[in-house]
Amino acid sequence: MATTNPIQFIQQVRAEVAKVVWPTRREVLLTTVMVFIMAALTAVFFALVDLGIRGGLQLILSAFS
């Protein structure tokens, strides 16, 4: 591995950072809102699945007691 001095390293880092395409404020806001919506939908889905499993188990257990 070739060694570079600190100045060359910083120049290379700056060149790579300049290539990055940063998202706009609107894109960040929209993706953040979408993440919160998907998290809420996932939470509701698993809550409903949990209620269904709990109800089914209570039915089965009450039948045998």
C-alpha positions as CSV (number, residue, x, y, z in Angstrom):
1,M,0.0,0.0,0.0
2,A,1.5,3.3,-1.0
3,T,1.8,5.9,1.7
4,T,0.7,9.5,1.2
5,N,1.6,12.5,3.2
6,P,-1.2,14.2,5.2
7,I,-1.5,17.1,2.7
8,Q,-2.2,14.7,-0.2
9,F,-4.6,12.7,2.0
10,I,-6.6,15.8,2.8
11,Q,-6.6,16.8,-0.9
12,Q,-7.9,13.4,-1.9
13,V,-10.6,13.5,0.8
14,R,-11.8,16.9,-0.4
15,A,-11.9,15.6,-4.0
16,E,-14.0,12.6,-3.0
17,V,-16.3,14.8,-0.9
18,A,-16.8,17.1,-3.8
19,K,-18.2,14.1,-5.8
20,V,-20.9,13.4,-3.3
21,V,-24.4,14.4,-4.4
22,W,-26.1,15.8,-1.3
23,P,-29.9,15.5,-1.0
24,T,-32.0,18.6,-0.9
25,R,-33.9,19.7,2.2
26,R,-37.1,18.7,0.5
27,E,-35.8,15.2,-0.3
28,V,-34.6,14.7,3.3
29,L,-38.0,15.9,4.7
30,L,-39.9,13.6,2.4
31,T,-37.8,10.5,3.2
32,T,-38.0,11.3,6.9
33,V,-41.8,11.5,6.7
34,M,-42.0,8.3,4.7
35,V,-39.8,6.5,7.4
36,F,-42.2,7.6,10.1
37,I,-45.2,6.5,8.2
38,M,-43.8,3.1,7.4
39,A,-42.7,2.7,11.1
40,A,-46.3,3.5,12.2
41,L,-47.8,1.1,9.7
42,T,-45.4,-1.6,10.7
43,A,-46.3,-1.0,14.4
44,V,-50.0,-1.2,13.7
45,F,-49.5,-4.4,11.6
46,F,-47.6,-6.2,14.4
47,A,-50.0,-5.0,17.0
48,L,-52.9,-6.6,15.0
49,V,-50.9,-9.8,14.5
50,D,-50.2,-9.9,18.2
51,L,-53.8,-9.4,19.1
52,G,-54.8,-12.1,16.7
53,I,-52.3,-14.6,18.1
54,R,-53.3,-13.7,21.7
55,G,-57.0,-14.2,20.9
56,G,-56.3,-17.5,19.1
57,L,-54.2,-18.8,22.0
58,Q,-56.8,-17.8,24.6
59,L,-59.5,-19.6,22.6
60,I,-57.4,-22.7,22.4
61,L,-56.4,-22.6,26.1
62,S,-60.0,-21.9,27.2
63,A,-61.2,-25.0,25.2
64,F,-58.8,-27.2,27.2
65,S,-59.4,-25.8,30.7
